[in-house]
Amino acid sequence: MGANDAVLLDAYSQRVSDVVERVGPAVAAVRVRSGGDQGQGGGGSGFLFTPDGYLLTNSHVARAGAAEVKPGALRYQVSLSDGREFDAQWVGDDPDTDLAVLAIDGMSRGTLTHASLGTSAGLRRGEIAIAIGNPLGFEHTVTAGIVSALGRSMRASTGRLIPDVIQTDAALNPGNSGGPLLNSHGEVIGVNTAIIRGAQSICFAVAIDIASWVIPQLLQHGRVRRGYLGVGGATVEIDRRIRRAYALEQSHGVRVATIEGGSPAATAGLREGDIVVGIDGSVIDSVDRLHQTLDASRVHRDCVVKLIRGAAAPQPMYLTVRPSERRGA
């Protein structure tokens, strides 16, 4: 190894050490209990993102081992790298993006170090990625690597697609979930959320830009508000003759398979077999796109749904539907 290589390695090590020294005190081990001290539970990682004790983690960490218990009834304890331990309270979660917010008990928290939220929009492959967490019970463990890929997608436990997931080769293990993924400036660029069991160096984090959109809604409502139509469907290919006849640029739509009685879709007149191809001028070419389009801006507001109806003689139609609010678990 040449002298220049040694200098570069020293600079890299120094940068990682500086980030850990600055942000490490904001990272917490999160323990969850569903009953008394002997109750079932689990745990993972999290990190403080405000000086007054609000902590971000994964939804699956906040609900660990307690699928049948309402989150508000769970007990939380968080411990910091300086040995301090605090009780924490439920604030809200969004299983669709696997994010949750807890709040440390205000009577005992004092002044707390918090991590700064960065942005994931300008990330590039190859950038330094630093993870701090509590893998396999080894608290406040640090690993480092690079951003391996961007723009991945991943299924949440609800079946919805989490977009813009960050792939990293920073070593993660069970228990890292909910901890921060940091850039070389010590800014949070992602929330570590998943590994691929049996694979090496393939780990994923929810992009911090997604978290920055979710956090204000959890603080205000305890949930993320999303629109609900009351349909079940599947992504299907649209016949080329239909696409040519009606000048459809998209190749796919969502075929309606089921409609819940009394739902907004039933009230609007949607039928089984209809192929939804648009909402308010936005192209709907997959079930995931339909989910993404039904955001809070469309709750309790009239929306125009474009669809193709009829098997023998398909015709384009427009229906007005007013989505209600979808209630999560």
N, C-alpha and C positions, 0 to 999 in steps of 0.2 A: 504494500500500500504506500503510495507516494505521500509527500508532505501536503499537497493540495487536498488529497482525499481525506487526510486526517483533519485538516482544517474544516472541511465541509461536514464531516461527521460530528466534530465538536460543535459546530454551529447548529446542526440539526438537534443534537442532544440538548443543547442549551435552550433552544426554542421550545422543545417539548417540556423541559423542566420548568421553564418560566410559565407556560400555560397551566401546567398542573399546580404549581405553587399559587397561582392567582385564582384559578377556578375550583380547585379541589375542595376548598372549604364550603363551597355551595352544593356539593354533591352529597346525597343522603342515601343511606340504606333504608328501605321502606319495608316494614313488617305489618302484615294484615291479620286480624283475628275476627272470626265470625261470631264468637260467643265470649265466654269468659277466658281466663288465662289458658285453659286447656282446649279452647275452641279450635276448630279447623281453620286453616288459613294458609298464607303463602307470603311471598314478598318479592322484592326486586330492587330497583334503583329509581332515583328521581333526582331533581335538582331545583333549587330555589331560583326563581326568576324575578323576584321582587325583594326589596329589603325588609318588607313587613311580613314575610313568611309564607308567600304563596309558592307552591311546589308543583312542578309539572312531572308527570310520569305516564306510563301506559295505562290504558283502560284495563287491559288484561292483568296488570299488576294490581291495580286498585280493587279489582274484583276477584283476586286470586283465591282459589279454594272455596269460593262462596257464591257459586252460580245461582243458588236458590234463595239467597239473602238479599234484601234490598240494600243497595250501596250505602244509603244513609244510616243503616243500622250497623255497619262495620266499624271496627276499632282499628286505628292506625297509630303506629309508633315509628318515628324517624330518628335516625342517629347520624351525627355529623362526624367528620374526620377528627375533630378535637375532643371527641368523647361525649359531647352533650347529646342528650336524648329528649325528645319532645313527643307529646301526644299531638295528633293531627285530626282535622275534621274533613269530611267529604264536602267538596264544593260542586263538582259536576264531572261528567265524562261524556265522551263521544265514541262508542264502540266502532262506528263506521270509519274513523281515522285512528283508532286505538290510542286515544289520548285522554288524560284525566288530570284534573287539578285538585289538590288538597291544600289545606291551610293549617299551618302550625298554630297551636294554642296561643292566643294572644297574651295570656297572663304571664307567660314564662319565656317568650322567645327573645326579648331584648333586641339588639342590633345583629343582623345576620348578613353574611356575605352572600351575594347573589350573582348568578351568571348573566352575562349580556346576550340577548338574542341577536344573532346576525341575520344574514339573508342567504337563501339557497339559490336564488335566481341566477347569480353570476358564477356559480361553481364550475370548475373545469376538472376533467379527469386527470388524475395524477397529483392533485393538490394533497397536502398533508391532512390526515384525519386522525384525531386523537379521541379515544373513548375512555371515560372514567365510570366505574360502576362497581358492582358487588357480585362478580361471577362466582357461582357455586358456594356462596357464603363467605368468600374472601373479600372483606370490605375494602373499598377505596383502592381498587386495582386499576392500573393504567395500562392501556395498550395503544399502539400507534401504527398507522399504515397510510394508505392513500385512498382517495375517492376513486373507486374502480370503474363505476359507471353511473350514469344519470338517466332520469326519465323512466326508471323501471316502474312497474305497477305490481300490486300485491293485494290478495284478497284479505279483507278483515274477517273477523269471526262472524259478522253479520251477513257475509256474502258480497258486500259491496266492494268496489275496487278503490284502493287507496292510490291516487296518482302521484307521479313525480317522486317516487321512492329513491333514496340514495343507496347505492351499493358500495360497500367498503371492504377492504381486507384487514382492517384493524380487528384483532382477534376478539370475538364476543362469545359468551357462553351463557347458559341459563342463569339469570340473576343480573345480567347486564341490562335487561329490558327496562326502559324508562330512563336510563342514564343519558347524559349528553354526548353527542358527537360534535367535536370542536375543530375549528380551523386553527391555523398557526398564529392567529391574533387572539386566541382565547374566546372567540365568539361561538355561540351555539349555532350549528348549521343543520342539526338533525336530532331526532330523539330515537335512540337505538330501540329496535322493536322485534327483530326476528333473525334467526339463523336457519340455515339449511342443514338439518342433521345428516351426518355422514359425509358432508362436503367440508373442504378446508378453505378458509379465507373467503367465504361468500356470506356476507352479513348485510343487514338492511336497516335503514333508519328512515323514519317519517321526516320529510323535509320541513325545516323550521318555518318556511313560508306558509305551509299548511297549518302548522301549530299556531302561527301568529294570527291566522284567520279564525281558528277554533277558540283560542283562549278567551277573547272578549265575550263570546257567546256563552261559554261555560260560566264565566264570572257573572254575567247578567241573568242568564236563564237556567243554568245548571245543565244545559243540553244544547245541541245544535239544532236549530229549527230547519226542517226540510218539508217539502211538499209531498202530498200523498194522493194518489189517484184511485188506488184500490184495484189494480189489475195485476195479473200474473202473465208473464209472456216470455218470449225467447227471441234472440236475434236470428233473423232469417234472410236469405238472399232474395232479392226482388227480381222477378222474371225480366229478362232483357227487353222483351216486347213491351212490357208495361213501362219500363224506364224510358224507352224511346218514345212511346206514345205520349207520355206526360212530361217529357224533358226533365227527368230526374237524374241528377248527377251522381247521387249516391247509389251504391250497389246493394245495401242492406237496410232493413228496417226492423221494427219490433212487432211480431205477431202476437195479438192478444189471445191468450189461452183461457184465462179465467177472469171473471169480474165479480167482485164482492157486492152482495146486495146492499143497497142503500149508500154505496160509495159515490164519490164525485164522478167517477167514470160511468157508473150506472145511471146516475141522474142526468149526465150529459148525453147519454144515448150511445156510448161505445158498445160494440158487440164483439163476441168471440169470433175470431177469424180476421178482424180488422188488422191492417198493418199500419202502425203509426210511423210516420216518416218525418214529422216536424212538430215543433211547438214554438209558437210566436216567431216564426221565421228561422229558428235554429234547427239544423239538421239533426234528426234522431236516427242514427244508424246502428245502434246497439242498445242493449239493456243498460250497460254502464253509462252510455251517453244520456239515456233517459233519467237515470238516477242523478247524474251531475246537473242536469238542466232543472230538475225539480228542487231548487234551492229555496231559501227563505223568502226571496223576492217574489215568488209565485204563490205563497200561502195566502189563501182567502182572496185571490185576485183572479178575475176572468182571464183565461188563456185560450188561445186559438190552437187547436190540435188539427194537424193535417194528417189524413190517413187515406189508405187505399181499401175500398170495400168491394166485396163480391169476387167469387171464383170464376164464374162463367163469363161475366162481363165486368171486369174490375173498373171502378170509377174512383177518381179522387174526390174526397169530401173534406169539409171543414166543420168542426164542432167546437162550441165554446164550453170549456170546463173550468170549474173553480176548485183547485186543489185545496184540501184541508191540511192540517198539520199532522205529519207522521209522528207518532209517539214511539220512542225507543224503549229498550228494556229498562 
